[in-house]
Amino acid sequence: MLDNLIIKDILAVLGDLMLRDKDYPKRQLNEYFSDYELLKQKKQADIATREELIKLKKIDGFYKYYKNIQKAIKDAKEKDNNERLKEYYSRIKKILTKYGYD
């Protein structure tokens, strides 16, 4: 239940950032969070396949990373630090590509 609330908060921030920043990895993050939310729901309902559970375990690390980097992104946005934002976005893209979201 708490995870669903956190996901909704992240999606709200994600939507806000996507509207404002052309460098933000919109498509990759949309795909990732769509998969992540579906897999979490299937796991909670105890209907996830073995392959889905393996994928969830694999991509779960990015969710934790993204939760942590959100504050840094917000701070960089508030300080108008575009170089730092591009660095964060580049890291996000690189990690998502590693997980198959390219």
PyMOL commands that set and color helices and strands:
alter all, ss='L'
color gray80, all
select helices_A, chain A and resi 2-20+26-44+50-78+82-98
alter helices_A, ss='H'
color red, helices_A
deselect
rebuild
show_as cartoon
